[in-house]
Amino acid sequence: MAHIHKEVLRATNITKYFHDPMTVKVLDNINFSLNQSEFVSVIGKSGCGKSTLLYILSTMDTDYEGELFIDNVAMTNKSEKELARVRNEKIGFVFQFHYLLNEFNVLKNVMLPGLKLGKYSESEVEHRAYEKLKVLGISNEALKMPNQLSGGQKQRVAIARALINDPLLIMGDEPTGNLDKKNSEIVFKTFEELAQEFHQTLLIVTHDNEFANKTSRIIEMQDGKIINQ
């Protein structure tokens, strides 16, 4: 299938400075691209710039030099409103902390970005949320509250939520950083299945080398540069 190799993201000469109190170059001429179905990890010591890079690639930080393309569209010079739409439609986020809202059950938590996007009716979003929970093997937990779930289950709910709008790309910032070995493996397998069976593209920042070594490609950073990819 030809579409599987389409380019999802491209970073061209991305350079970033922090100016407080002195000017420091935190990202130095970053170039790489991601294709559909790739499961890529970004590794490097603390402070090497990987979280800063993720912030730029996710369009949250627009103060950089160079160019970012998502789905072959340049993100430079877009308004905050346009970028928010790109984030909601094209990117699913999974963080170290699951950020589930304790006042809502699992199903509702997964539905929230779908309701926010407003592309489907509420009943359709609910149906889609159930489908995502099924794919992740936690549809039985749909009506539970987040505080009734284990850490690994919460993270899978967070992944279901990231998938609700069928994003082009899932970005993760240390998604296994808070989990024990067993739950880290569950989350890894979940990501792997999304890439292999659902052609989902994943870009995951991690300090877990065991996790990174199993991904299909590693981008290694050091002092704001990519030293290996």
N, C-alpha and C positions, 0 to 999 in steps of 0.2 A: 504494500500500500504506500503510494508515493507520499501522502501527506505526513507520514510518520516522521520523516526526516526534516520537516520544515523548521526553520529557525524561529525560536521563541523569544530569545533575548540576545542582544549584542551590546557589549560595552566597548566603546572606542576611546582610547586615550583618556580614561577618567582619572583626573587628578584632583585632590582635595587638600585644602589648607585649613588648619585651625589657627585663629588669630588671637588667642587669649592666653597669656598676655603677649607672648611672642608669636611670630608666624612660624608654624611648623607644618611641614608637608606630611600629611598622614596617609595619602594614597598617591602613588607615583605611576602615572601612565599605565592604567589597568586596561588590558585588552583581552577579551575572550567572548565566546558565544556559546549558547545553549541550544540544542535541538530538542524537538519533541521526544518524549520517552526517556530522556537522559536522567539519571539519578546521580547528581553530582554533589560531592561534599567539599566544603572550603575549610581548610585547617591552617593552623599557625599558632604561635605562642600568643598569650594575652597581650593586647596592645599592638598586634601586627596590622590592624586595620580591617579585620574581617567583618566585624559588626558594623563599622562605619560604611563599608562597601555595601553590605546588605541594606542598610538604610537608604543609600542612594539608589540601588537597583530596585528597591520597592517603591521608589518615587516619593518617599517621605522627606528626604533631604534633597533640595534642589540647588544647593550652593556648592557647585563643583564645576570644574572645567572638563571638556570632553563631551562625548555624546552617548546617550542611552537610547536604544531602540527596543520596544516591546511589541511583539507581533508585527515587526517591520515598520512601526510608526515611531518617529522621533519624539522623545518625551520633553526635550528642551523647549522652552518658551510656551509650555501649556499652562493654563490657569490652574489655580489650586482646585477649583471645582472639577475641571477636566481630569486632573490627576486623581482626585478622590474617586471619580467614576472608573478610571483605569484600575485602581486598587481594588475596588469593590467587584469589578467584573472579571478582571484578568488574573488577579493574584489572590491566592489563599495563604494565610499566615498561620504558622504554628510556632509558639514561643516556648521558652523553658518553663514558664508557668502557664497553666492552661487558660487562665482568665475566664473561666466559666462564671456565669452570674448565678449566685447561690439562691436567688429568689425564684428562678425559673427551673423547670424540669429539663432533663436532657434534650428532649425533642425540641422544646422552645429555644434552648440555647443554640442548637444546630440551625434552627430556622432564622434566627435574627439577621444574619447578613443577607439572607434571601428576601426577607421582608423589607430590609433597607434598600435593596436594589430595586424592588418594585416591578420586576419584570413579569412575575407570575402572581396569580391570585394566592391568597393565604392557604386555601386548601391544597393547591398545587405545590406550594412551598412545603407544606406539611408532608405531602406524599413523597416529595423529593428527599426530605430530611430522613424519613423512614428508610428510603432506599439506601442512602449513604450509611446509615447506622447498620443496615443489613450487610452491606459490603464489608464493613469493619467488624462484623460479628458481635455487635452490641445492641441489636434492636430490642432485645429483652429488657434492656435498661432504660428504654425510651421515656418511661413515665417516672423514673426515679429522680430524686434531687441530687445535684452534684456531690453533696456531702455524704451520700450513701455509696459512693463509688471508690474503688481503689485508685491509686495514682496512675496506673497504666490505663485503666478504663477512662479516667478523666482526660488523659492525653489523646486517647482514641476519639473521644467525643470532640475534642478540640480539632482533630484532623477531619472529622465528619463536617464540622462547622466550616473549616477551611475549604471543603470541597463543594459546599452547597450551591455555589453559583457556577459550577463547572469551570473553574479557573484554568487558564492556560498554564499557569505556573504555581507551584507550591513553594513558598520560601519558609525555611525553618531556622530559628535562632536557638541553638542548643536545645532541640526538642527532647533530648534524652538526658539533659543536664541534671535533672532532679530525680531521675528514676534509677532503681536498682538494676542489676544485670538482666534479670529475667524480663522485667518490663521494657528495658531498653531494646531487648531482642524482639519483643512483640511489636514495638513501634517500628523498628527497622524492617521487620517482615511486612508490616502494613505498607510502608513506603515502597518497598520492593515490589509488592503486588500491584500497587497503584501504577508504578512505572511499567511493569511487564504486561499486565493484563488490561490496564485502562489507558495506557500510553500517556500517563501523566508525567509532566516534567517536574523535577524536584531539585531545588538548590538549598542545601542544608549546611549551615555553619555549625561546626562541632569541634569540641576539644577531645572527643572520644575517638582515639585512633582505631580502636577495634571496629567501631561503627564505620569510620571513613574507609578503612581498608576493604570493606565489603561492598562499597558503592561502585558504580560503573566508572567513575572518574573522580580524581582528586585534584582540586586546585589548591596548591600550597602557597601561603603568603608569608612574607617576612619583611618587616620594616616598610610596610605600605606597598610592597611590590609583589607580583606573582612570580615565584621562583620556579614553579613546576606546574604543568597542567596537562 
